[in-house]
Amino acid sequence: MSELSLLWNAESVAVIGATEREGALGRKPVAYLQRYGYPGRILPINPKGGTILGYQAYPSVLDAPGPIDLAFIVVSADRVPAAVDDCVAAGIKVAIIASSGFAETGDEGAALQAETVARARAGGLRLVGPNCIGAVGFGNKVMATFSPLFSAEAVVSLEPGGLGIVSQSGALGFGAASLGIERGMRPGWVITTGNDADVSALEVLAELAQEPSCTGLLGYLENVPDVDALRSLASSGKPVALLKSGRSEEGGRAAASHTGALATDDRVLDAALRQFGIVRAGDIDELLDAGDAFTSPRRPKGPRVAVVTTSGGSGILAADDVVAQGLELTPLKDETRAALAEIIPSFGSADNPVDITAAVLSDPSLFDRSLDVIAADDTVDMIIGCFCVMTDGDVDKAVRALAKVAEKSGKPVLVSRTGADFLAPNARATLREAGLPDYPSPARAVRAAAALWQVSRPRATDSLAGLGIATPAAELTEPELKALLADAGLAVPVGRVVASASEAKAVTDEVGGTAVFKAVVPGLVHKTDVGAVKVGVASADAADAFDELSAFGGAVLVEELVGEGVELIIGVRTSDLGPVLTLGLGGIFTEALDDATSRLLPLAPGDAEAMVGELRGKALLDGARGRAAADVPSLVRTLETVAALVSDWEGGFELDLNPVRVLESGTKVLDAAHVIAKEA
Ligand SMILES: CC(=O)SCCNC(=O)CCNC(=O)[C@H](O)C(C)(C)COP(=O)(O)OP(=O)(O)OC[C@H]1O[C@@H](n2cnc3c(N)ncnc32)[C@H](O)[C@@H]1OP(=O)(O)O
């Protein structure tokens, strides 16, 4: 058992700063442990000793009978380091520091925090917090918190479930948990980690994921997550949704390259979470909605959705959302549609979204018959039932049919129910008991379905091999970089650096009589903007072009004029999460088009192909408007080669291949720049 799991398995809890003083935060953990019937030992710590809420109090953890599994520290910040020393001396392995007054307050608090963490680490004590509201493991009734949530009757009588909620923000964590409980969710754990000074929220999530009874995890993070911890969390196989604040920092980071502008840390996090099969929630509702979807044990085998509705309007809204969320609205098989046409009234629709109409209210068998046919269609991976105003009686009938079909088919069934609770006061409970996630709008139901697909889709685990080419020691000029790219197996234009006008003419003739001339000036990234590139120089003009570009003070590169194709950018930059590969459409116009996709490296098989597929303008590669199709397989190989090339490079660089031109046959890197980032 890892020490972190003591947060919910502790058989003894010391409350340092426990007091009987009414209203004091140090009273609450003792009162909650007592009220919830904590079966372990409760050890109030207070210099005055005596008894607190009937329990023997001790002046220090060193005076209390050991072993002590968990300490909850709730004394003023200046007293915390000494309390931590005592915990170390008493052999305690995990302490929660609820006290505020640390890094969140400024430099002095940060120093106090660093000192506290250093003492704990030296003594083998893990610290949760400071500036948090504690941790709760419902199963073992470990209520190490002062959150007022636990004084509510609804929570005292809560039967614990398998959902874990972990939040850096204490108030938000318990606030979200309270909203979840109000909906009927049954969390098993709520853990808050405050400043994440030692133990991070992500580490707690990864630890909870190891609990056999944990069925899903929701997290709120403020810090940029550690990529290895994310990977290990993802590899647990438990469904996870994360809400990460700080999106607005997007674009705030100054970047030397186009890739830097396209792959901001927030976008990289989006890409990483997608890659790892973790849901990124946009707000608290979405987080809880995903949590509700996770509680159903059924997982979709694919992204194809059938919408069944009694309301044409909500069916159409759901269909729009299915597409917007990247799911697929299955057209259904011919035989399914034919069978539905026999069942559904003529004013309904046997096409997806399937409208069984309000006639179902007088003939509930319509539910069973139509759902049976839909669920049996193997082009259907998930079913979303969209209903509007319903009474409890209507809900009962729908739920019976929906639960039966979910059970029989093993396919997830989600419900959108647009109508007030006062019309159907028992509906929420009925749906929850039947294991059917229930949402107030088609958009929220579909978003939850997308979350379910995100955590269920197969993920490649192997990664592609590296090429073993070492990090360039310094920023390379374009010809040097192209030579390195060519060594790695990438196609670059034929050509070379020339030393004289006559050599410039000779190379122009060698490459076909018309060439591209470029000034080679170290540090000059956007050459076209300053006239340092001449495209389509004829042999007769080679000498003049050479003289003109020599004026930039560097060497001159003469290259073949590469034919028409689709221009893209391929870039790699190191982010807080590690190296990230970005593919963007548009070459030099890529920032304006903002059509880009990223993956953390290393790539797994299939990733490069998926990236190409994610471009909104992918149709350009397929040969839009009568143009020849571009060589997509060669583009995929190019991406994989770039990923393999940089796999052994150390952090702190940006590599821009821009433009990369995909031809009818082959893909060529027309220009490339390598920048060593100022701050690695
Ligand atoms: C909101 C969010 O989302 S996250 C933020 C979460 N955290 C918070 O909100 C906490 C904010 N408040 C604080 O940080 C405060 O400093 C608190 C609540 C931790 C402590 O407040 P104070 O009452 O000033 O603490 P203080 O250190 O004086 O003592 C508390 C009790 O511990 C006792 N105590 C003092 N020293 C010790 C010690 N070394 N060991 C044990 N008990 C001690 C005190 O005697 C007192 O008990 P008493 O009232 O019976 O005499």
The ligand as a Gaussian input file, in Angstrom:
#p B3LYP/6-31G(d) Opt

LIG

0 1
 C      -10.581000      28.201000       0.537000
 C       -9.826000      27.246000      -0.213000
 O      -10.222000      26.843000      -1.243000
 S       -8.421000      26.631000       0.339000
 C       -7.981000      27.322000       1.866000
 C       -8.139000      26.329000       2.915000
 N       -7.640000      26.755000       4.192000
 C       -8.223000      27.719000       4.939000
 O       -9.197000      28.334000       4.570000
 C       -7.646000      27.959000       6.331000
 C       -7.492000      29.442000       6.631000
 N       -7.156000      29.615000       8.013000
 C       -5.925000      29.362000       8.518000
 O       -5.011000      29.050000       7.795000
 C       -5.735000      29.507000      10.006000
 O       -4.407000      29.809000      10.242000
 C       -6.082000      28.177000      10.741000
 C       -7.583000      27.930000      10.673000
 C       -5.359000      27.008000      10.150000
 C       -5.674000      28.263000      12.214000
 O       -6.271000      29.396000      12.815000
 P       -5.922000      29.881000      14.304000
 O       -7.106000      29.677000      15.137000
 O       -5.310000      31.216000      14.175000
 O       -4.816000      28.848000      14.680000
 P       -3.938000      28.668000      15.939000
 O       -2.630000      28.169000      15.411000
 O       -3.916000      29.879000      16.768000
 O       -4.635000      27.545000      16.774000
 C       -5.659000      26.686000      16.504000
 C       -5.786000      25.751000      17.690000
 O       -4.630000      24.931000      17.695000
 C       -3.959000      25.027000      18.940000
 N       -2.536000      24.917000      18.714000
 C       -1.608000      25.894000      18.695000
 N       -0.398000      25.378000      18.456000
 C       -0.563000      24.060000      18.317000
 C        0.321000      22.988000      18.063000
 N        1.614000      23.165000      17.869000
 N       -0.199000      21.765000      17.998000
 C       -1.512000      21.566000      18.162000
 N       -2.376000      22.535000      18.405000
 C       -1.905000      23.774000      18.489000
 C       -4.353000      26.353000      19.490000
 O       -4.197000      26.387000      20.902000
 C       -5.780000      26.472000      19.040000
 O       -6.637000      25.758000      19.892000
 P       -7.544000      26.501000      21.033000
 O       -8.451000      27.386000      20.300000
 O       -8.218000      25.390000      21.723000
 O       -6.559000      27.229000      21.883000

